[in-house]
Structures are given as structure tokens and as C-alpha cells.
């Protein structure tokens, strides 16, 4: 039986550790285009036309918006194009405002700050791969497909979503399908029904590694069906926060003395944002560090993949994933 791999893999298929470019870059929106219903693509370049740091399929950028919001978006362009980064953003009408700001306020010629690239979803270049994308989840998957084709791997790609009009980068996928017949499949729910996870996994070449990015129900279904499948390994990336399945209720105490109850099924970040919507956050998965806060007292159950042992010992905490034991209190410096 295959094994589940964590979101962060130690080395890629070339034996390299995924590097993170920490220096911020001030970039210009050189091109903006709609690539599906409610999905906008942005091509970002330096004002001087300089080379940008290299990246590998699966990498993402931290995008710092003019409002101060920070969000993460997968790179969907060509890693060989060192003069531009391309991202795609789906509008989430009832979201926290980041996607709406990109759609409604960012235009060609506007400036944004980015950090990265970082890679928490590296493509290992296995001999055989099945690539599964749900909706906007095509963004990290498309560069993987291009690299798999370039390297001559045995690969398949399935892109699913509500309707064909809602699926981004249809033109790029069509070109890829024409160049590599039989390797790209588009499944629109209104034409084919909601895809069955076991049936999707059955498309994998023998012993293939599976890479999956999409909404939580799709990931949960694929993970549930994976144990009965003969595939070699499962790599996946979530759109947002993973579900809390083993949490216990605890309390946060703020500097002003107020106490906020954290239920077993919600994160500390959820509760803090309900109290103060300006509370900073980005990945909600414990690897970007944007939501880091200092704990003045209390024992933290650290669940992140970002903080060093020294940072934890100094009282730092990522409130998107880390918690406390049942009935205890964490006093925050906020």
C-alpha cells in the first residue's frame, strides 16, 4: 500500500531541497486576463525587466496587496520564463476580501510586493504520475504536467469542475492535449456528473504517484479512496485550512484581559478573526508564518511546519493550526 506524504517534502526528484526566496520583490502587473468565469490571471514582472528567482512546479508566491492583506497563490507559468511570474485568482464573493481586491482593484501597471517563491508541494518527477486538479487547483498542476511531458514521464492529467466555463486555462490544456493525445481529460460536473474518487484513481498508470490539488471535498474523497488503490504515493495541496479532527476546547486571554473561547472544531485564528477581522493570516496551514503571535503564558501544542525549536521556546505560536490542551488558557501578547 502507498503512503501519505506530508504537504512539505524533504527533497524533490532532483535531490534538491525546496528553497524559499525570502527577499521581497516589488513587481508590476504586466498583463491581466480572464482565464475562466471569475478567474483572473496576472503576469508579474520587475519594472526594470530583471531576472526573477527560479522556481519549480508546485511553488507559490506570497502576494502582499495594497490593502495590507497577504495571500498565497500557486505559480502557473513556465519555470523557464525567468522574467515573469504568473498566478491565477478565483473570485470568492463571500471570502475575506483578498480575491475581491485582486479582481476589482489590481490592473495592468499596478505594483505589488511578493515574497517567494516557496514550495510546499514539490513535484518529484516520478516515473509515472496521475495529476488531479479540481477547478482553480489546476494552477500548481499545470506546470507539473508540462514538466512530466518534457521529461518523457508516463503521465495523465484530469481537470474537473462545475462547468467547462468555470475551468481555468482551457486554452493551455487544449494545446497540451493536442500535443499529447490521450493524456489530458476534462470532466465537467454538468456533463459527466461529480467524479468518483476511486474512478479517478483508476486512471493512474501502474505504480504511479498521485498529485492532487482542489477543494476539500475532492481531497478528502481522494484520500479516502487511496488506501484501496495500487498507486505509489499521494501528494496533495489544500486550498485552505484542513479540518480540525482532534481538537479540544481551550481559552485565549488577550492583553486587555478579555477571554475568548476556542471550540474543539475551530482554530485560534478563527476566533481571533471573529473578534478582530484585521488579524493577519495567509496559508491557514502552518507553513507561512504570517499569523505568528507571542504567547505570554500557557503550554502550546505546536502543529506548524514553520517555527524553529528556538522560536517555540521563545513563546512564538502560529495560531492557524497550533492549539492548547483541553480546559487550559493561552495568554497572548495581542
C-alpha positions in Angstrom: 0.0 0.0 0.0 1.2 3.5 -0.7 1.9 6.1 2.0 0.6 9.6 2.5 3.2 12.3 2.2 3.0 15.5 4.1 2.5 18.8 2.3 6.2 19.6 2.7 8.5 17.0 1.1 12.1 17.0 2.1 13.6 16.8 -1.4 12.4 17.0 -4.9 13.1 14.5 -7.7 16.5 16.0 -8.3 17.6 15.6 -4.7 17.3 19.3 -4.0 15.5 20.8 -1.0 12.8 23.3 -2.0 14.3 26.7 -1.5 12.4 29.7 -0.2 13.3 33.2 -1.6 12.7 35.5 1.4 13.7 38.8 -0.1 10.6 40.8 -1.1 10.2 41.8 -4.7 8.3 44.8 -6.0 6.6 43.7 -9.2 4.3 45.2 -11.8 1.2 43.7 -13.2 2.3 43.4 -16.8 -0.7 41.6 -18.1 -4.1 40.8 -16.8 -6.6 38.4 -18.5 -9.7 36.4 -17.5 -9.0 32.7 -17.9 -12.4 31.4 -16.8 -15.6 32.6 -15.1 -14.4 34.6 -12.1 -10.8 33.7 -12.5 -8.2 36.3 -13.4 -4.6 35.6 -14.4 -1.8 38.1 -13.6 1.6 38.2 -15.2 4.1 39.9 -12.9 7.4 41.3 -13.9 10.1 43.6 -12.5 9.9 47.3 -13.6 13.5 47.0 -14.9 12.9 43.7 -16.7 15.3 41.8 -14.4 15.6 38.1 -14.0 13.5 36.7 -11.1 14.5 33.9 -8.7 13.9 30.4 -10.2 11.1 28.1 -9.2 9.9 24.6 -9.6 6.4 23.2 -10.3 4.2 23.3 -7.2 5.7 26.6 -5.9 3.7 29.6 -4.7 4.1 33.3 -4.0 3.1 35.3 -1.0 1.3 38.2 -2.5 1.2 41.4 -0.4 -1.8 43.5 -1.6 -2.0 47.3 -1.3 -4.6 47.0 1.5 -2.1 45.1 3.6 -3.8 41.7 3.0 -1.4 38.8 2.3 -2.4 35.8 0.3 -0.7 32.8 -1.3 -1.1 31.8 -4.9 0.5 29.0 -6.9 2.7 29.8 -9.8 1.1 28.6 -13.1 3.5 29.8 -15.7 6.6 28.3 -17.2 9.6 27.9 -14.8 11.9 28.5 -17.8 10.5 32.1 -18.1 12.8 33.8 -15.6 11.4 37.3 -16.4 7.8 36.8 -15.1 5.7 35.1 -12.5 2.1 34.1 -13.4 -0.6 33.5 -10.9 -4.4 33.0 -11.1 -7.0 34.1 -8.6 -10.6 32.9 -8.4 -13.1 35.5 -7.0 -14.6 34.3 -3.7 -17.6 36.7 -3.2 -18.1 35.7 0.5 -14.4 35.4 1.3 -12.2 37.6 3.4 -11.5 40.2 0.7 -8.2 39.2 -0.8 -9.6 37.7 -4.1 -12.0 40.6 -4.4 -9.2 43.1 -4.1 -7.2 41.4 -6.8 -10.3 41.2 -9.2 -11.6 44.7 -8.6 -8.6 46.9 -7.8 -5.5 45.4 -9.4 -5.0 46.4 -13.0 -2.1 46.4 -15.6 0.6 48.8 -14.4 -0.2 48.4 -10.7 2.6 47.5 -8.3 2.5 44.6 -5.8 5.0 43.2 -3.4 5.7 39.4 -3.4 7.8 37.0 -1.3 9.0 33.7 -2.6 8.8 31.5 -4.5 8.3 28.8 -1.8 7.4 25.2 -2.5 5.3 23.2 -0.1 4.0 20.9 -2.9 7.2 19.9 -4.9 6.9 17.7 -8.0 9.3 14.7 -7.5 9.3 13.7 -11.2 8.2 10.1 -10.5 8.4 7.7 -13.5 4.6 7.6 -13.7 2.2 10.2 -12.3 -1.5 10.9 -12.2 -2.3 14.6 -11.8 -5.7 15.5 -10.4 -7.0 19.1 -10.4 -10.3 20.5 -9.1 -11.2 23.9 -10.5 -8.6 26.5 -9.6 -6.4 23.6 -8.3 -5.1 23.4 -11.9 -2.6 26.2 -11.0 0.1 24.1 -9.4 -0.8 21.0 -11.5 -0.4 22.5 -15.0 3.4 23.2 -14.6 3.7 19.6 -13.3 2.1 18.3 -16.5 4.3 20.4 -18.7 7.4 19.1 -16.9 6.1 15.5 -17.0 5.7 15.8 -20.7 9.1 17.5 -21.2 10.8 14.7 -19.2 9.0 11.9 -21.0 7.2 10.5 -18.0 4.2 8.3 -18.1 1.6 10.8 -17.0 -2.2 11.5 -17.0 -4.0 14.7 -16.1 -7.7 15.1 -15.1 -9.2 18.5 -14.6 -12.7 18.6 -13.1 -15.1 21.3 -12.1 -18.7 22.5 -12.2 -18.8 23.6 -15.8 -16.3 23.9 -18.7 -16.7 27.7 -18.5 -15.6 27.6 -14.8 -12.3 25.7 -15.6 -9.3 28.0 -15.9 -6.6 27.7 -18.6 -8.7 25.7 -21.1 -6.6 27.0 -24.0 -3.3 25.8 -22.4 -4.9 22.4 -21.6 -6.2 22.1 -25.1 -2.8 22.7 -26.6 -1.3 20.2 -24.1 -3.9 17.6 -25.1 -3.2 18.1 -28.8 0.5 17.6 -28.3 0.0 14.6 -26.1 -3.2 12.7 -27.2 -4.9 10.6 -24.5 -3.2 12.2 -21.6 -5.5 15.1 -20.7 -9.1 14.7 -19.6 -11.7 17.4 -18.8 -14.6 16.4 -16.6 -17.4 19.0 -16.1 -19.9 18.1 -13.5 -22.9 19.3 -15.6 -21.8 17.0 -18.4 -20.3 13.9 -16.6 -21.6 14.2 -13.0 -19.4 14.7 -10.0 -16.4 12.4 -10.5 -15.9 9.4 -8.3 -12.6 9.4 -6.4 -12.0 5.7 -7.0 -12.7 6.1 -10.7 -10.3 9.0 -10.9 -7.5 7.0 -9.2 -8.2 4.1 -11.5 -6.8 6.3 -14.3 -3.3 6.2 -12.7 -0.6 4.3 -14.6 0.6 1.3 -12.6 2.6 2.3 -9.6 2.1 6.0 -10.3 2.4 8.8 -7.8 -0.7 10.9 -7.4 -0.6 14.7 -7.2 -3.9 16.3 -6.2 -5.0 19.9 -5.7 -8.5 21.1 -5.3 -11.4 21.8 -2.8 -11.6 20.0 0.5 -14.3 17.5 -0.5 -12.3 16.4 -3.5 -9.1 15.9 -1.4 -11.0 14.0 1.3 -12.6 11.7 -1.3 -9.2 11.0 -3.0 -7.5 10.4 0.3 -10.3 8.0 1.4 -10.1 6.0 -1.8 -6.3 6.0 -2.0 -5.8 3.2 0.5 -7.6 0.7 -1.8 -5.6 1.9 -4.8 -2.4 0.5 -6.1 -0.7 3.9 -6.6 2.7 4.5 -5.2 2.3 7.7 -3.2 -0.2 10.6 -2.7 0.9 14.2 -2.7 -1.7 16.9 -2.2 -2.2 20.6 -1.5 -5.3 22.2 0.1 -6.9 25.5 -0.9 -7.4 26.4 2.7 -7.4 25.2 6.3 -7.5 21.4 6.9 -10.4 20.2 9.0 -9.8 20.0 12.8 -10.4 16.4 13.7 -8.7 16.1 17.1 -9.1 19.5 18.7 -10.1 20.2 22.3 -11.6 23.4 23.7 -9.3 25.9 25.3 -9.2 29.7 26.0 -7.3 32.7 24.8 -6.6 35.6 27.1 -5.8 38.9 25.4 -3.7 41.8 26.8 -6.9 43.7 27.7 -8.0 40.8 29.9 -10.8 39.6 27.7 -11.0 35.8 27.3 -12.1 34.2 24.0 -13.3 30.6 24.0 -11.8 28.3 21.2 -14.2 25.4 20.5 -12.9 22.0 19.6 -13.7 22.4 15.9 -12.4 25.9 15.4 -8.8 27.3 15.3 -7.4 30.1 17.4 -7.1 32.1 14.2 -10.9 31.7 13.5 -11.7 33.0 17.0 -9.3 35.9 16.8 -10.5 36.9 13.4 -14.1 36.8 14.6 -13.1 39.3 17.3 -10.8 41.4 15.0 -11.2 40.8 11.3 -7.9 42.6 10.7 -6.0 39.7 12.3 -3.3 38.8 9.7 -3.2 35.4 8.1 -2.4 33.8 4.8 -1.9 30.0 4.3 -4.0 28.7 7.3 -1.9 25.5 7.1 1.0 26.3 9.4 3.8 27.0 7.0 3.9 30.7 6.0 4.2 32.3 9.4 2.0 35.4 8.8 -0.3 34.6 11.8 2.6 34.3 14.3 1.9 35.6 17.7 3.7 35.6 21.0 2.4 33.6 24.0 3.0 35.2 27.3 1.9 32.2 29.3 0.5 28.7 28.8 1.6 25.5 27.1 1.2 25.4 23.3 0.6 22.3 21.3 2.6 23.2 18.2 1.3 21.8 14.9 3.1 24.1 12.4 5.9 23.3 10.0 7.5 26.8 10.2 8.8 27.7 13.6 12.2 26.6 14.8 12.7 25.0 18.2 14.2 28.3 19.4 11.2 30.3 18.3 8.9 27.9 20.0 10.9 28.1 23.2 10.7 31.9 23.0 6.9 31.7 23.1 6.0 32.1 19.4 2.9 30.4 18.0 1.2 30.0 14.7 -2.5 30.5 15.7 -3.8 29.0 12.4 -3.0 25.4 13.4 -1.5 25.2 16.9 -3.7 24.7 20.0 -3.7 24.0 23.7 -4.8 21.2 25.9 -8.5 20.9 26.9 -9.5 23.5 29.5 -6.2 25.4 29.5 -5.6 29.0 28.7 -3.0 30.7 26.4 -2.3 34.3 27.3 -1.4 36.1 24.1 0.6 39.3 23.6 -2.1 40.9 21.4 
